[in-house]
């Protein structure tokens, strides 16, 4: 038999955004939280693809626009999250044709 590299249900590193709007806008005081297994507090942060000074904390309030990722030793690199200065926001959930939706222009 064989074992897939990422079996169903495998633990992965996730980057949580609060408030839960997408895209994220800087002026909402966006908090990013890195979740994954491994030693709590051992988190490496990346901003715009480069290792960032603000490391070894599992969450922080974003003060600069950019694209962020985090890395946990046991579960690897998270998907990226971009935080913008001006955005058109939609709710962070699946939408279907015919749904009523509130849009936010934020900046």
Beta strands, then each sheet from edge to edge (+ up, - down):
strand 1: 14-18
strand 2: 21-22
strand 3: 24-25
strand 4: 31-35
strand 5: 43-47
strand 6: 50-51
strand 7: 59-61
strand 8: 66-72
strand 9: 76-77
strand 10: 81-84
strand 11: 87-91
strand 12: 104-106
sheet 1: 1+ 4- 7+
sheet 2: 2+ 11- 12+
sheet 3: 3+ 10+ 8- 5+ 6-
sheet 4: 3+ 10+ 8- 9+
end
